[in-house]
Amino acid sequence: MRPETRSELAQRLFHYLDTGTTAMAGAMFQNPVAAYTSDERLALEKRILFRDYPLLVAFSSQLARAGDYLTDDDSGTPILVVRTGSGRLNAFANVCRHRGARVVEGCGAGKWALGCPYHGWTYDLDGALIDVPGEAGFADLPREQHGLRRLAVVERYGLVWVRPDPTAAATAIDIDVQLGGLAAELESFGFERYHHFETRTLRPRINWKVAVDTFLEAYHLPALHARSVGPIFVGNLCAADAFGHHHRMIAVRRSFAEVRDRREAERDFLRHTIELYTLFPNTVFIHQADHVEVWRMFPGDTPDSATVRLSLYVPEAPATEKARQHWAANMQLAIDAVDVEDFRLGEGIQRGFRSGAQDHVTYGRNEPALIHFHRSLGRALGLDGAR
């Protein structure tokens, strides 16, 4: 983030502290419970949000060298991303053009060809079919028409996005337009220098949007997190800014209010705050002083299930056991707060939605990021009444 942006945010937060206020939306917002329970709504979200929109799949550092690759299945399209010898990234549907088997599993390094484990059909890193065992049985096969199906991919600001729709591969992703003015801010973080420490998978019994909602307001911190991170933060106080469908929210540590020299708070802004970015439709960045958490939320098979991927990125690869333990402790702290407290409570919310006790939930004006996210969903899905 640029110094002048942090300075303006610091002044805004000091104003909220001095006046006992916080960022406010223009009005409260009522969201139908069906948004979290409807099979039709889930199908619409999967078709539009998780097929048509570019989804963040990795940091560039996870695909740093030629032959590095990773797979990602959570959108519903099996995705394969690989770094070619020329340094370019290619993305494909991870589906063999012979009988549909997965071509690659997991992630790794040193791939110079992509061989299907079923019958051995082999593709180069540009997706071209280069070998067919038992070729006499396929003498009339037009190889040029049987390469891996491409997916649109873009690498920018140390981040990698893929659009999961194979039918839209020819349409380039203009990520700067997609980011709605957030591009310069993402560029300033230097994410290309970060190292992937670990990714963990959670499967809470909640709608995927309940998982996103967890990160979109500071109102709940004193009550829900009273025995964990709550005492660290000023509850019900945040700065909030929209960037198209995306959003930035700043949560405030108690140390911010205790700094006597306000210029010091501006200079050392990240030590006293955390910066939370919602990258529409399903990713939340939590940027802290010495690391980045990336939470990616995906719908499950039913409205009451989700897959959540938490990845921790650190400034440099840990060179000692002490450093490794330090980052492992940070990862566990995040899991304990979010999975044990937020998601466990969220499972009760999801069951309550099914009870018929209410037909809508209400977001307060003091939850502006939450309101912005759900209004953005409504606009993206073409739902009546979205503003």
N, C-alpha and C positions, 0 to 999 in steps of 0.2 A: 504494500500500500504506500502511496506517495506521502511524504512528510506533511504536506499541506492538508491532505485528507485526514490524516490522524489528528492534526492540530484542530481542524474544524470539529471532528467527532469528539475530541476531548472537551472542547468548549461547550458543545451541546450536552455532554454527559454531566459536566459541572453544573450547568443550568438546571438539569433535572434533579441533581442532588440538592442544590440550593433551594429549589422550589418544591421539593417533594413530589415531582411529577415524573412522567416517562413518555416515551413516544406513544402517540395515540393514532388509531385509525379514525376515519371520518365518522364511522357509525359502527354499531355492533353488527354481527353477521350471524344469521341462522342457517345451519347446514343440515339438510335432511339426513336422518340416520341411514336412510337407504343408500347414501353415498358410500357407506362402509359395509353394507350387507347385501346389496343387490347383485345378483348374477349378471344381469344385463349391463349394469354399470361396470362391473369387472371386465366383461368381454369388450366393452367399448374402450376402456383404458388400455387393455392389452393390444387392441388393434391399432389404436392411434398413438398413445404415449410410448409404448414399448416396441413399436415397429417403425413408425414414421419419424420419430424424433431421434437426433443424435444422442447416444448415451455414453457417458464416461466409462471407459473400460480399464484404464491403467495410467500410470505415470510413464513418461518416456524412459525413465531409468530402468524400468522393468523389461524394456526391449532395447537395451543399449547397443548391442553388437549384432552384426550379421548372423543370422541363424537363430537368434533369440525368438521365442514364440510363446504365446499363451492362448488359452481357450476360455470362453465365457458362455454359459448356457442359460443364464437367468432371465434373459428377455423373452425367451421362447424360441428364438432362433439360435442354433448352435454356431457360435462365432469363433473363428480362428484368426489371430493376428500374428504376422511374422515380419521380421526385419530382413530385407534382401541384401545381397552383396553390395548393391549400390547405395545402401543406407536408407532406402525408401521403405515405408511400411505398406504392407498389403493386408487386406482383410477379406476373408472368404466365409461363406457358409461352410461349416465343418462337416460336409456331407459328400461322400464319394459319389461320383456320377455313374458308377456301375450299379450298385445295389443299395446305396444310401447309407452305408456304414459310416461311423465317425472316423475321420482320417487320423486325427491326432487327439491325444488325451493330455490334460493337465497343462503344465508350462515347463519350459526348459531352455536349453541352449544347444548350439551346434547343429541345427537342422539345415541340411543342404538340399534335401528333397523331402517330399511329403508322401509317405507310403501308406496306403490303406492296409490295415491288418487283416482284412477279410480275404481278399484275393490278390493283393499285391499291386493293384493299380497305383501308379506313382506319378506325382505332379512336381513340377519345379516350383520355386518360391514365388513365381509370378502366376501360379495356378494352372499352367499348361500341362496337359496330359503327355507324359514323356515315355511311359512304359506300360504295356499291357501284357502280362504273362499269358501264355497260350494264345498268342496273337492270331493264329489261324482261325480261331473261333470268332474273331471280330474283324475279319479282313475288310469289311465294308464300313467299318466305324469311322466317321469323320472326327478325327481326334480334335481338330480345332473347335468343334462344337461341344466337346465334352471335358473342357477344363473346369476347375472349381468355380462355382458361382461367386462372383465378386460382391463385396459389400462396400459401400462408401465409407472411407476412413479419413480422418484429418488429425494431424499432430501439430499442436501449437501450444506455446507457453509451458512446455514440459508435460503436457497432458495429451491423452489420446481418446478421441471419440469415434464411435462406429454407429452408423445407421443400420439397424438390423434387417431392413427390408431388401431382399435380393432383387426385387423388381425395380428398385430405385437407385441401383448402383451407379448408373451413368450420370446422375445428378450430384454434382459436387456439394459438399457441406461448406457453406460460408459461415464458419464458426463465429467470426466477428459480428456478423449480423445476428446470429442466434444468441449471442451473449448479451445483446441489448445494452451495450455501453460498459460492460464489465471487463472487457478484454484487457485494457491497460492496467487495471488493478490486478488481474491474474498474472499478467506478465511481470509485474513488479516483484512477485514473490520468489521468482527463480526456482520454480518447482523442478526444473530439469536437473538441479543439483541434489535433489533429495534422494534418499535410498529407501527402498521398500524393506521394512523390518519384518512384518508378519501380517497375514490376513486370517481372520477367524470368521466362521459362518454361524449365524444364529437363525433359528427357525421358530420365532414366536407365533403363538396362535392368535394373531391379530391381523386386521387388514393392513396392507402395506402403507396406507396413508396414516394410520395411527402411529406407525413407526416414524414417519416423517414428522408428524405433529409434535412428537417428543422434543424436537430440537428448536421449535419455532416460538417459544415464549419463555420468559424468565419468571413468570408469575408463580409457577409451581415449585420453584427451588426451595424456599424456606420450609414448606410443608412436606413434600415428598422426600426431599434429600436432606432432611434435618440431621441425619446421622452419617452422612457421607460428604458430598461436596457443598451442601447448602450453606454451612457456616462460612465458606470461602467467598460467597458471592452476595451482592446486594440484590435482594429479591424484588420482583416486580419493577425492574428498571432496565431499560435497554434503549439503544439507538437503532433505528430501522430505516432502511432505504431500499427501494425497488429499482431493478434494472430489467425492464421488460417483464418476462415471466420469472426471472431470477430475483434473488433477494440477499441483502446483507443485514445481519443483526449483530450488534455488539453487546455482550454481557459484561458486567462490571464486577471486578473483585473488590472486596472490602478495602484492600490496600489503596485503591484509587481514591476513596473518600478520605483516607488518612494522610495522604501526601500533602504536606504544607506548601511546598513550592509547586504550584500548578504547572510551571514550565517544565519541571522534572517529570511530571505525569505525562506531558505531551511527548517528551523525548523518549521516555521508557514506556510507551503506551501499551505494548504487548505484555509487559510484566504485570500490568494491572487490569487487563481485560482479556477476553477471548473473542475472536472474530469468527462468526458462523455464517457461511455462505450456503444458500440453497441453490444448487444448479438444477434447474428444471429439466426433467420432471421428478427425478428420484434420488438425487445425490446431495449430501450435506457435507461440506468441508468444515472442520473445526481447526482453525489456525491458532496455535499457541506459540509461546515465546521460543520453544525449542523443538517443536514437532508439529506434524499435521495428522489429524485423524480424518479419514474419509469413510463415510457411512453411505452405502448404496442399498436402497430398498427396492424389492421386487415383489410383485403379486404372486401368491401361491395358486394352487389349483382351485381353491374356493375363496370367497371373500373373507373368510376367517383365518387365512394363513398367509405367511409372508416368508421370504428369504431375505436376510440382512447380511451384507458383507462389510465387516469392519477392517480397514487396512490402516496400518500405522507407518508413516513415513518420517524419517529422521535425517538430520543434516549430513551425517556421514555414517558409513557402515561401522558397526561396533567392532573395535579391534581387541577388546579385552572382555573377560567374563564379567567384570564389574559393569562395563558399559551395557553388555547384553542384559544383565539383570535389571539395570536401570530402566531400559526400554520395555522389558517384559513386565515390570511393575506398573509402568504407565498404561500398557495395554490392559492389564488386569483391573486397574482402577476404572478405566472406561467401561469395561465389561460389567464390573460390580455395580456401577451407578446406573447404567442404561439397561442392561439385561435384567439384573436382579431387581431393580426398583421400577424403572419406567415401563419396561415391557411386561413385567409381571402384573403391574397394575393395569396395563393396557389390555391384558387378557381378560381381566374382570370387566373392563369397559366393553370389550367385544361381546362378552356373554350378556351384558346388560342391554346392548343394542338388540340382541335377539329376543329379549324378554317382552318387547312391546311396551315398555314403561314410558317411552318418549318417542316422539316422531321427529324431533330435531335436536341438535346441540347448538349452544350459543357461544360464540367467541366474543369476548369483550373488546372494547376499543383499545385496551392496554395489551392486546395480543395482535399487533398489526401484521407481523410476519405470517402468522397463522391465517389471518383473513386474506392476505395477498396470495398465499399459496393456493387456497381453495378457490378464490376468484379466478386465478390463472388456470387452474384445472378446468373450471367451467368454460372459460373462453376457448381453451385448447380443444375441448371435447365438443364444442358447439352446443352446449346445454342452454336451454331457455333461461333467461333471467340473469345470466352471468354478466358482470359489469367489469 
